[in-house]
Amino acid sequence: MLKKGILLVNRIEENFRNQLLINSGIQRSCEVSDLNYLKNSFIPKKDWRLITDSEFKKIVTNNFSNPFHKTIAIGNIPKDIVSTIRKLELSNCNSLFDIDSTLRSKEKSITELNNKLEIFLGTKSSIPKFRFHRITKGQPNHETTTFHFINKEFVRYTGLHIDESRIFTPYSAYKSDNRISINISEESRYLFYVNLSLRQISNLIKNTEITASNIVEKFFEQNPNYPIIRLEIKPYQYYIAPTDNFIHDGSTLGNKKHDITIVYTGIFDKY
């Protein structure tokens, strides 16, 4: 059932294929998870396996000029940035609440990191156009990581979803910016995704009106066995992705330490 769509560019090279797994589709979160999910949300099945040669050819590309709205990329950040991140000593934080105070106490290292990131990110954007979005902090050992606060109090996890950084339709989502997410944790994190653009998904859904708000639910209701890809993002690796234009989520399942990422949004078209 796997089709060719959103393509993955590899910039890490060594043992890259070992960071890719695939499964047989989705399951409703309410039926299998202890986390508190939004209604009608979905998570991947856990029957992960290595990808075949034919699947690899549908997922990965060597075309570094592939349009950014149809491309995911993975790579390593430069070693000098890694050394600066280590100066922050975030591994010493005992809770998520300690992270912000630790960052505030490391003003010199933060300034150094910002300057180095500006230079590095400039090599990933031809315009250049990008801006700091946020530092995300997540719990370990969670099936999926994206959540919303309901009434500023109750947490609800979204499951597999699309971002909505602006107002768009499934046919105009490709006009959105993309983003870069840098894993500064001590453990790997994982990107779950469907390798189809929203335009492709819209064309697969039958007998219903499709909007940005219902496209995920309608697609999975009609295609529950469409494979989900799991991409491992190791410590100090980045991924670039058009998160408005494809279904995805993060995961920290199996981890023991906090998940921390630096996120910038903009136009990242030099993978």
N, C-alpha and C positions, 0 to 999 in steps of 0.2 A: 504493500500500500504506500510505501514511502515515495514521495514525489520530489523532484528537484525544485528548489525555491530559494529561500534565504541561504546564502553560501558562507562557509567558514574559511577565513584566511589564517594560516598558521605562521606565526613569527617566532615560535619557540624551538621548533624543529626536533630537538632531541626527545625521543620516546613520546611524541605528540599523540600518536594513535591510542596509547594507553590511557589518555585522559578523556576518551570518548566512550560512552556507553549508550545503548538504546533499549527501549522496552516495547511493550505491546499495547500501550495506550493509557487511558485514565480510569479513575474511579471517583465516585462522589466522596468528598471529604467527610460528610456526616456519617458515612457508613464505616469508616476505617480509622479515623483520627481522633485523638483526645484533645487536640487544640480546638479553640472556639472559632469556627469559620463562619463567614457570611453565607447566607442562604444560596443554594445552587452554585456552590463552588466545587472545583475539581483539583485533584492532585494526581501525580503519576503513579501507576502501578509499580511495584517493587521488583518486578521480574527483569532486572537489568542484565544485559549481556554485551559481549563485544560486538562491534559492528562488522559486517561482512565487507568484502572488497567492493561489491556492487553498491552497497549503501554508502561506503566511504566516498565513492565517486559522485554520488548525489548530494553529499553534505559539504565536501571540502573543495576549494578552488585554489589554483595557483595564479589567478588573475588579480593582481594587486590594484587594478584600476576598476574593479567591479563597483557599481554605484553604491554609495554608503547606505542608502535606504534598503538595500537588499544584501547587506554584508554584516557578518559578525567577524571579529578578529580577536586573536589572543596573542599575547607576547609578554616578554619580561621587561620590567622597568630597569633603567640603568643602575649599575652597582653603587654609584655615588649617591643616588637617591635612597637606595636601600640602607646605606650606612647612616644617612641622616634620619630616616624613620626609626632606626634602632636607637638613636639617641633619645627618642621620646620615652622609651622604656614603658611602653603601654602594656607589656606582658606582666608588669608588676601590679597592674590594677586588679583589685579583688572583686569589683562589681562594675556594672555598666555606668553607675553613677560616679565612679572614680575617674572615668576617662576624660570628661570635660575639665575637671579640676587639674588633672595631670597635664593636659594640653595647655591650659592657661599658665601653668608654672614653667613651661618650656618655651618662653617667648622667642629666645634667640634661635633655637632649633626650628621652631615653626616658621620664622622669617626665612631661614636658610632653605627649608623645605619648599616654601612657596616659590622662592626664586628659582630653584632647580626644576620644580614642576612646570613653571611658566615656560622655561626653555624646552623641556622635554615635550610638553603638549604642543608647543609651536611646531614641532617636527611631525605632528600627527594631524595637523589642520592646514590645508592649503590656503585658507583665506587670510590669516587665521581668525577663527571665531570660536571662542569658548569662554565659559565662566564657571567659577566654583559653585557647586550645587549644595553639597553637604558631606559630612562624615556620618556614615550610617553605623549604628551599633546594634548588634543582635545577639540573641541568646544561642548557646550551642545546642546541638542535638535536636534541631527543629526540622520537621519534614519540609516545610516551606517557611519563608522569612518575611514576606510582605504582609503588613497589617495596617488597619485603620483604627483610629480611636472613634468610638461612638459616644457622642455627648461628652467628649473629653474625659471619659472615664473607662468605658468598656472596650477592650481590645477585640477586634475581629480580624482573623486572617483572611486573605483574599483568595488563596489558591492561585492556580494558573490564571494569568490576566494579561491585559495590555495596559501600558501607561497612557495617560491622557494629559500630556503636557499643554495641550491647547485644544480648541474645538475642531474636530475633523470628522469626516465620514470614513468608512473603510476604504473608499476609493481615493481619498485625499491624504491618508495617513502618511504616505511616502514623502510628503512635503515637510514633515516634522524634522527637527534636529535629531541627532543621535547623542550618545553619551559614552564616556569612558569610566570604568569602575576599576579601582586598583585595590587589590587585596593586601592589606597591611597587617593581617592576622598572622598567627603562628601556625595555623592549620589551613588546609584547603577548604574552599567553599565551592559550591556547585551551581551552575546555571542550567535549569531545566528549560527547554524550549521546543516549540513546534517550528519546523523549518519552512514555513509558508508565510508569505506576506498576507496582509489583510485583504488585498485585492484577490489573491489566489483563494483564500478561504471563503470570501464572499461568493466567488464563482462556484464553489463546491456545495454551498448551502441551498437547499431547495424549498420552495413553497412557503417562504416567510420573508417578511421585510427585515433587512439587516441594518443595524445601527452600530455605532461604536460601543453602545451600552449593552447590547445583547449578543454581539458576534461570538464571544467566547462560549457562552452557554449554548447557543444554537449550533455552533460547530461541533462541540463535544457530544451534544445530544444525538446528532446525526452521524458522527464519526468517532465513537468511543474507542475504537481500536487503532486510531491513527498513532503511529509511534511518537514518543517523546524522546528527545535527545538529552543526555546529561553530559555537560562539559565541566570537567574539573578545572578550577582556577586555583593554582597553588600559591603559597605565600609569595608576595612581591611579583605576581603576574597581574596583568590587566586584561580586561576584555572591552572591546568596543561593540556597541549594539544599537540598532534603531528600535528602541523599546516601545515606541508608539505603534510600530508597524508589524510586530509579531507577538505571539502568545509566549509567556515566559514566567518564571519565578526563580528565586534563589533557594538554596537549601544548605543547612549546616548539620544534616543528619549524621550521627556518629562522632561529632566533634565534642571536645571537652572544655574548650576555651572560648572566650567571647569572639564574635565575628565583627571585624572592623574594616570598613572600606572607605576610600576617598572617591567621591564622585564629581565629575565635571560634565556639563552639558554644552552642546554647541554643534559644530560641524567637524567631525573627525573622519577624514576621507583619505588619509595617508597612513595605512595600517601598519 
